[in-house]
Each structure stands twice: as C-alpha cells, then as structure tokens.
Amino acid sequence: MKGRLGQSFVFAVSGGRTPWIMLGDLAAQEVPWRCVHVAQVDERIAPAGDPKRNLTHLSACLLSRVPLRPDQIHVMPVESSDPAAAARQYARTLEMLAGSPPSLDLVHLGLGPDGHTASLVPGDPALQVTDRDVALTNVYMGTRRMTLTYPVLNRARRVLWVVTGEEKAPMLARLRAGDTSIPAGRVRGEDAWIMADRAAAGETTGD
C-alpha cells in the first residue's frame, strides 16, 4: 500500500437523518481528534448550506463541536462545475489519506427502506462501477449524488451500520442474510458491525 497518511484514523460518514444523534453523542466523547480525518460517504450535488446537503447536518452535529482542523475535514467537492472531475479529485484525496488503493479505517453506513446504502440505489449505474472509488449517480429523490463505490467500501477495515425504524426491518433482515439483490447486500459482511434499534430489528416490546 502506498501513500497512507501516518498515524491517522480515517472515518467516512454517511448522510441521512439516522446518524444525527450518533454523531452528536460522538462529539461529546473523549476522542483523540488530532489523529482523526473525516471523509464523506456520499453527498447531494447542491449548493453550500443547502438543507439537503449531508455536510450541513454533519457540520451541525459533529464538525462544529470537535477540535478538527480544516485539513482534517475532507468534503466531497459537489459544488464544482465539473462533477466528473470533482469525483476523480475526491478519489485522489482518499488515496492521499488512506493509501493507494485507499483502505479506510471506519465507514459508517445507513440502510434505506429500498435497500440502498451510501447513494448506491436500486437500478443506478453506480452499482456497476468496479474501477473507481468515487462515482456520480443519476437523479435520486430530486438530486444527483456523489458516492463512494463498492471497491472502496469493501476495502474498509471496519464497516458500521446504523439502522433505525420499523420501515427498515425487511431490508435489515435481507442485509443480515447476505442478500446481494439489494444494494446494501453487496457490501462485504466481514468486519462489519450492525447497530439497530428494536423496530429495525423486527422486535416488539410488550405493554
């Protein structure tokens, strides 16, 4: 492996509502932040500060609350006038942080009710990307996205799934069964942790 930043821990964070509480709790923990680099798993192609941007909420929940220098925060360059070039640029950033090919220390992933993870959604061409670590998607829920792809996700040293909500229960069961017919099921299961609430896990509580 070439080019990995020495003595660093590279943590890639997904968007969506589910991680907001987790990230807020993380900000309150004693973490050696001087060693941490934060990257993004995916991002909507939208202007800075747009409420749809994952970065907007990541900043509010975590980045603004912990002592990270600007050079420890690696934002997907989705405001570029050339998104394809921006995706290639972000892939080079990951190589600088985590070697060539990059091996991220921890990747946080969520799970959608349609089985998507990151911005790897059913039927999107990004699902078929095998030669790039960062890709662009088609329009999904109103916006195009920039996303990490399976090659880099499957090189991660550890994957953390955080899944909440009853509507996720069917897909979580399929993920745990290794169902590769859903996008999330194509992420390597070894070295993966799943944190789920009772509703997502399909459990019910008595009165």
N, C-alpha and C positions, 0 to 999 in steps of 0.2 A: 504494500500500500504506500502511495506517495502523497506528500503534501499536507498531511494532517497537522492541524494546529496543536502544539504541545500543551499538555496539562490543561485541557479544556474538556467540557462536557457539553455536547450539542443536543439540544432539546427542541424538537419540532412540534408545533402546536396547531391543532385543527380549529376551525371556526364552529359556528352554531351556538345555540343557547346553552346546551348541556354543560359545557366546561366552565361557565362563568363562575359558579360557586366554587368549583375545584380550584380555579386559578386564584380566586380571592383568598381561599384558605392557604394556598401555597405561598402567597405573598406575606402571610403572617408567620410563616415558619422560618426557622434558622437555617438558611441555605448559604453555602459559600459562593455567593453570586459572582464574585470576582473571577470564578472559573467557568461560568456558565455562558453559553451562547444560545440565543433563542432564534429559531427559524420558524417559517410558516409552512404548514402542510398544504394549504390552499387559500385562495383569495379571489374575491369577486373583482372583475375589471370595472372599477367605479372610481370616482374622484376621491381625493383625500378627505377624510372626515365624514364621508357618506355613511349613514347608519347601517347600510347593508354590508359595509366592509368588515371583515373579520378583525382587521387591525384596530378599528375604532373600539371594539369591545375588549380586545386583548390589552390595549393600552390602559383602558379604564380599570380593568380587573387586576392586572399584573404589572405591566411595564412601568406605569407611572408610580408604582408603590414599592419598587425594589431598586437597590442601588446598581443598576446596569448602566454601563457607559454606552454611548451611541454606537460604538464599534462592536458591541456585544449583541446588538439587535439587528436582525437581518430580514428586512421586509421585502416581500415579493414586489418587484417594480411594475405594478399593474397600471400605473399612470403613464407609462411610456407610449409614444405614438406608434411604436413598432412592437406589438405584443410578442411576436415570434422571437425577435431579437432579445427582448426582455426575458423570455423564458430561458433562452440559451445563457444569458448573463447570470440568471439565478442558479442555473446548473453549475456554472463556474464558481459561484460563491460557495455552493455546497462542497465542491472539491477543495477549495481553499480551507474550509472549516474542518472537513471530515475525511480528507484523503481522496485519492483517485483510483478506483471509483469510491464515492463517499459512502461511509458507514456511520450513520447517525447513532448516537448513544441511546436516545429515547425518542420514540414517535408516539404522540398522543393521537388517537383516532376516535371518531364517533361513528354512529351507525344510524342510517336513515330508515324510515318505515318502508322505503322501496329497496332496501338492501345496499344503498350506496355508502361509501366511505370516502374521506377526503372529498374531492369533487369528481370521483370516479363513479359515474351514474349509469344506470342501465341504458344500453344502446349507444353510448357515446364513443366516438373514435379513440378517445384517450385510453380506453380499456385495452386497446390493441397495441399500445406503444411499448416496445421492448428495447429500443435503442437509445432512449433518452430518459433522464431522471426527472425532467420537468416538461409539462405539456400544457397546451391550451385546450379547453373544451368547447363544445358547441354551447348555444344558449340553454341554460337550465334555470328554471324559475325566474326568468326575466333578465339574466345576465350571463355572459361568458365568464369562465373561471380560468385561473392558472392553478395547476395542481401538481403535486408530486405523483409519480407514476409507480407502478408495481416494482420495477427493478430496484429503485432506491428504498421503497418501503420494505421490501423483502431482504435488504441487506442490513436493516436496523438491528442493533444489538438487543433492543427490547422494544416491544410494542405494548402500549397501554390503551385498552379500550375502555371508554367511559360511556355507559348506556343507561338512559333513564326513560321511563314512561311505558305505559301499557301497550301503546301502539307499536313499540319496538319489539315486543315479546316474540312474535312469529319469526322475525328476522334474526333475533339473537339466538333462538333455537337453531336456526339454519347455520348461522355462523359457527356455533359451538359444534355442530355436526360436520363441519368442514365442507359445506355445500358450495362448490365453486361455480354454481349457476348464478349466484348473486355476486355483485362486485366485491363486497366485503370478504366473501369467502375465498377470494384469490390472494389475500394477504396471508403470508406464511404463519402458521399457527404456533410453531416452536418459539420459545422465548417471548410469549405473549401473555399478558395478564388481562383479565376482564373484571371490571368493577361495574356492577349493575345494581339498581335498586330492585325492590321486591316486585314492583309492577313489571319492569322489563324482564325480570327473571321468570315471570309467569306464576309468581307466588301470590297467595291471598292471605290476608290476616283475618282472624275471627273477630267477632264482636267483643 
